[in-house]
Amino acid sequence: MKCIYCGSINSKVIDSRMSDDGTSIRRRRECLDCHRRYTTHETVEQATIYVIKKGGGRQEFDISKIRQGIVKACEKRPVPIVKIERVVNDIQKEILGLGSTEISTEQIGNLVMERLMEIDDVAYVRYCSVYKEFKDVESFLTQINELLKKKRK
């Protein structure tokens, strides 16, 4: 690892700690030439995943878009941000676990709707209204009735 101060490649690791979520390792290093200390982070390099859009176009997968959609759906609802982050992480793990380099927006939307149904009914209906492009009140009623049927089971 190249020293950020003098550019030397001679360093030693003083301390290593795993991040709270277990996805990276923080390493404290000391340069053997200039004796200054610096921190590095090591993470697993993941293959690029592409999202296949409804129109057939492809776009690089971006978990922040899923997070934004869920946050928007949960706006002014009693859903803690910790729960939202857990849902986002679960969705990301599931997508990465598929082992594919492509996923459709339909698959992503279904994953999000499954999780939202579990945490907040109103957020679920809000997300559905945008994702399924509701055009009228009937669309809302149909989705609410389906939700009620699932909840009764």
Summary of the structure (lengths in Angstrom):
residues: 153
radius of gyration: 21.7
end to end distance: 56.3
largest distance: 71.5
contacts: 372
relative contact order: 0.10
helix: 46%
strand: 21%
